Amino acid sequence: MGNWLLAVLIGVVIGLALGIKIAQDSNNKQPVRGGAVAQTLHYLACAAMMSVLPFIITGIIVGLKFVVLLSTGVGLMVLTGAFLLLEASIERGATAPPPDRPVLTD
Protein backbone atom coordinates (compact mmCIF):
# COMPACT_ATOMS: atom_id res chain seq x y z
CA MET A 1 0.00 0.00 0.00
CA GLY A 2 1.40 3.38 -0.97
CA ASN A 3 2.01 6.16 1.51
CA TRP A 4 -0.57 8.40 -0.19
CA LEU A 5 -3.27 5.75 0.00
CA LEU A 6 -2.45 5.07 3.64
CA ALA A 7 -2.72 8.78 4.47
CA VAL A 8 -6.03 9.09 2.58
CA LEU A 9 -7.50 6.03 4.32
CA ILE A 10 -6.49 7.27 7.77
CA GLY A 11 -7.86 10.73 6.97
CA VAL A 12 -11.16 9.34 5.67
CA VAL A 13 -11.66 6.98 8.61
CA ILE A 14 -11.03 9.78 11.13
CA GLY A 15 -13.18 12.14 9.04
CA LEU A 16 -16.08 9.69 8.98
CA ALA A 17 -15.90 9.33 12.77
CA LEU A 18 -15.65 13.07 13.45
CA GLY A 19 -18.20 13.90 10.75
CA ILE A 20 -20.95 12.31 12.83
CA LYS A 21 -20.46 14.82 15.67
CA ILE A 22 -20.09 17.81 13.33
CA ALA A 23 -23.22 16.86 11.37
CA GLN A 24 -25.25 16.40 14.57
CA ASP A 25 -24.14 19.76 15.96
CA SER A 26 -24.88 21.46 12.67
CA ASN A 27 -28.29 19.80 12.46
CA ASN A 28 -29.12 20.92 16.00
CA LYS A 29 -28.16 24.51 15.15
CA GLN A 30 -30.10 24.60 11.87
CA PRO A 31 -32.09 21.49 10.85
CA VAL A 32 -31.51 19.98 7.42
CA ARG A 33 -34.62 19.85 5.26
CA GLY A 34 -34.98 17.62 2.24
CA GLY A 35 -35.20 14.21 3.82
CA ALA A 36 -32.71 11.40 4.18
CA VAL A 37 -30.81 12.18 0.98
CA ALA A 38 -30.07 15.75 2.09
CA GLN A 39 -29.01 14.57 5.54
CA THR A 40 -26.72 11.95 4.00
CA LEU A 41 -25.11 14.53 1.74
CA HIS A 42 -24.72 16.87 4.72
CA TYR A 43 -22.99 14.10 6.69
CA LEU A 44 -20.69 13.28 3.76
CA ALA A 45 -19.76 16.96 3.43
CA CYS A 46 -18.94 17.12 7.14
CA ALA A 47 -16.91 13.92 6.90
CA ALA A 48 -14.96 15.15 3.85
CA MET A 49 -14.23 18.47 5.57
CA MET A 50 -13.03 16.70 8.71
CA SER A 51 -10.78 14.39 6.65
CA VAL A 52 -8.48 17.16 5.46
CA LEU A 53 -6.47 17.81 8.63
CA PRO A 54 -5.93 14.13 9.58
CA PHE A 55 -4.82 13.45 6.00
CA ILE A 56 -2.31 16.30 6.07
CA ILE A 57 -0.91 15.30 9.46
CA THR A 58 -0.60 11.66 8.38
CA GLY A 59 0.94 12.72 5.07
CA ILE A 60 3.59 14.78 6.85
CA ILE A 61 4.39 11.83 9.11
CA VAL A 62 4.77 9.35 6.23
CA GLY A 63 6.77 11.86 4.17
CA LEU A 64 4.52 12.94 1.32
CA LYS A 65 5.57 15.91 -0.77
CA PHE A 66 3.98 19.33 -0.24
CA VAL A 67 2.36 19.38 -3.68
CA VAL A 68 0.68 16.04 -3.04
CA LEU A 69 -0.58 17.19 0.36
CA LEU A 70 -1.88 20.47 -1.03
CA SER A 71 -3.57 18.97 -4.09
CA THR A 72 -5.28 16.20 -2.13
CA GLY A 73 -6.38 18.64 0.59
CA VAL A 74 -7.85 20.96 -2.03
CA GLY A 75 -9.49 17.96 -3.69
CA LEU A 76 -11.17 16.99 -0.41
CA MET A 77 -12.43 20.56 0.02
CA VAL A 78 -13.79 20.52 -3.56
CA LEU A 79 -15.56 17.26 -2.71
CA THR A 80 -17.03 18.98 0.36
CA GLY A 81 -18.30 21.81 -1.82
CA ALA A 82 -19.84 19.38 -4.30
CA PHE A 83 -21.70 17.57 -1.52
CA LEU A 84 -22.96 20.87 -0.13
CA LEU A 85 -24.13 22.07 -3.55
CA LEU A 86 -26.06 18.83 -4.07
CA GLU A 87 -27.57 19.16 -0.60
CA ALA A 88 -28.56 22.77 -1.26
CA SER A 89 -30.25 21.84 -4.53
CA ILE A 90 -32.28 19.19 -2.71
CA GLU A 91 -33.14 21.52 0.18
CA ARG A 92 -34.25 24.25 -2.21
CA GLY A 93 -37.12 22.08 -3.41
CA ALA A 94 -38.14 21.05 0.13
CA THR A 95 -41.09 22.70 1.77
CA ALA A 96 -40.41 25.21 4.50
CA PRO A 97 -41.41 24.25 8.03
CA PRO A 98 -44.61 25.90 9.26
CA PRO A 99 -44.02 29.12 11.20
CA ASP A 100 -44.33 29.04 14.96
CA ARG A 101 -47.72 30.19 16.14
CA PRO A 102 -47.63 33.01 18.64
CA VAL A 103 -48.76 32.12 22.13
CA LEU A 104 -51.06 34.64 23.72
CA THR A 105 -50.84 34.96 27.48
CA ASP A 106 -52.75 37.09 29.94
N, C-alpha and C positions, 0 to 999 in steps of 0.2 A: 504494500500500500504506500503510495507516495505521501510526502510530507504535506502537500497541499490538500489532498483528499482527507488526510487525518485531521488537519486543522479545520476544514469545512465541517466534517462530521462532528467534531467536538463542539464547534460553534453552534451548529444546528441543534444538537441534543440539548445543550444548555439553553439555547434560545427557545426551544419548544417548552422546556420546563418553566422558564421565567415568563414566557409569553402568556401562560395561564393567569398568573397574578396580575400582570399589566392589563390584560383584556378584561378581567373581572373589575379591577379598579376603574378602568375607563368606562365600562358598562354601568357601574354604580353612579359615576359622575354624570354621564349622559347616555341614556339607554340607546341601544342599537335597534333601529326599526328595520323591517325588511325580512324578518324571519330567520330561519336557520342558516340559509345560504349567506346572508349578510353577516351574521354572527361568526360563521366559520371563516369568511374572508377577513373579518376584523381580527380574529385570533391569529390567522396566518400572517397578517401584517405586523401584529405585535411580536410574534415569534421571529419573523425575519429581521425586524428592527433590533430585537434583543440578541440576535446571533452575531451582530457585527463586532462588538467589543470582545467577546470570547474568541472569535475567530482570529482577530488581530493579535490578541495576547498569545494564543497558541501558536500562531504563525511566527511571531517573534521568537518564541521559545524553540521551535523546531528549525529556525533559520531560513525562513522564506525571504525573498527579496522584497524591497519596498514597493516596487511596481506591482508585484503580484498581490501584496497585501492591499494596496490602494485600489487596484482594479476590482478585486473581489469584494472589498468593502463597499465600493460604489455600486457594484452589481447587486449586492444584497439590499442596499437602500433603494435602488431602482425597482427591485422586486417588491419592496414594501410599498412604494408609490403605486405600482400596478395593482396590488391587492386593494389598496385604499380607493383607487379610482373605480375599480369594479364594485366595491362595497357602496360607494357613493352613488353609482348609477342604479344599483338595486334599491337603495334607500330613497332615492328621488321619486320612484314610482310608488313607494309605500304610503299608506294613508297616515295622516297626522293623528296623534292621540287626541282624544276629546279634551277640551279645556277644562280646567278645574272649575267646579261650580262654587260661587261665593257662598259662604256660610253666614247667615244673618243671626246675630245674637242680640239679646236685649241688654 
